[in-house]
Amino acid sequence: MEINIHDSTVSSEKKVVLLNPKTGEKVVILPEIGATLVELELICENKLSQLIHLPGEKPINENDLYPSALLAPWVNRVRNGNYSFEGRNYQLPINESNLGNAIHGFLARKKFEISEEKFNDESAEVSFIHNYPGDFPGYPFPFIFTLSFKLSSKGLLTVNFNCKNTGEKNMPFACGWHPYFKIANAEIRHLEITFSPKLKYISDAQMIPMSEEMVSFPMPIHFSETTLDNVFKLESQTVHLTELTDCESKTSLFLKQNSEDFPFLVVFAPTSENCVAIEPMTGNTDAFNTGDGLKVLSPNEDFTSLVEIWIDKAKI
């Protein structure tokens, strides 16, 4: 297994590549733009498949669809960018001007530094770190975030999330990830998804949940029949599997999360794109106001969890 670091000659973007030279499987990350995952090629039945899609036409550091973005220290939206915490009110910058919200935290496009590299015959792993001093408007809570990617020789990608409160006060916190997945060149009408939700949230005009309903539709969900752009609360499981299947090739992408750590999942199929966002989250949209899934990290306390991704022949 190998780790290669490339400095682009046409832009300032540095690329970190985890590579299995025997199979061609690889992971490509942009550390200087939020440690964003921009390529993931894994093999199934001796065939490489590109699994990450970057929707939209804007460059990744300006893309309002936030492909593969790390969502922290809040997820999705904070209504009107305003929240109160332990007796004080805070105002975040509005970066979703059409709806008037603060959206997706602020780490998605921040520069991360490489903090550790490890590789051997079995795996290649790189860790990226961002040391936040507490100077972002409306969020005066310093922390260190470490995001790690590990590619195993068996074709498993592990993404580890760790945030440590380095301040002297409690900090409100939520964490999520915003990858858009595809299976090679499969069209959206041939994709279906299976997961284990118990609640579906219905949003208001600001895309903030205003009600919830029990999930009653059967699995799998066929994207040829159903449009999804919702937050779901999952059944509480230490091992929760989401399976995205290409019905033509009978190949599935699997995403495993601990739904006690990440109890929420967004499933979103953008219009005119052959991809599906599968977004594990620790908290619900607007958790800074509702408290739904909000974590409060005390000084020196940390949050850590991981997701795992692989492809295989479909189970169904």
C-alpha positions, 0 to 999 in steps of 0.5 A: 500500500502507498501514500502519495502527495501531489502538488498541482502545477496548475492550482494550489490544490495539494492531493493526497492519494492512498493507493493499492498498487496491486488492485488500482484501488485509491482514495484522493483527498484535498487537505487544503479544502476541508480534507475533502474526499474527491475520488474513491475507486474500489474493486468488485469482481475484478472491476474498478468502480468510481464511487464519489460524485462531485455534483454541480458546476462550481469548483469544490471550494465554492460548490453550494451542494457541498460535495464530500464536505465535513459538516462541523461544528454544526450540521445542516442548518441553524435557523437565521444563524442564531442560537443560545447556549448556556445563557448567551446568545450567538449570531452566526454569519448567514451563508445560505442567503436564499433561506436566511440560515447558517449552513453546514458549519465552517470546516468544509473549506478550511485548510487541514494539515497532514498530522500522520501517515502510516502504511504497510502491506495491509493498509494506508492511512493518513490523518488531517488536523485543523486547530480552531482557535475560537475566532469564528464569529458566533462560535467562540469555542476552540477545538481540534478536529482530526479527520482520518482516512484508511484504505485497507488491502481488502477494499475497505475505506474507514473514515474516522472523525474526532473533535476535542474541546480545547477551550475552558468552557462547554461547547455545543457540537454536532458533526456530519459528512456530506458525500455524494455516491455513485456506482460507476456510470449507473443512472439514478433510475437504476439505483435503490437504497435500503436503510433502517429509519424510524422517523422522517422529518418534514421541513418548513420553508427554511428547510428546518424540520417542523414535524416528524412522521413514522416511516411506513414505506417498504425497503428498498426505496427506488429512485425511479419512483421516489424523490428524497431530500429528507433527514431520517432518524435511524433505529439505534444500532451499533452497526447500521448499514445503508446499501445503495444498489445498482439494479443493472449491475447488481453491485452495492455500495455499503456505508456502515455507521454506529447509529448511536453515535450518528443517529441521523441520516440525510438521503438526498438525490439531487435533480439531474445528477446520477448520484445520492448523498448519504449523510451520517449526522450526530444531530438533527437540522437546527440542533443548536436551537432544538437540542435534538442530537446536540452534543455538549463537550466539556473542556478536554472532552472529545467526540470520536466515531467512524464510518466504513465504506465498501462495495460488493455484490448486492444482498437483494 
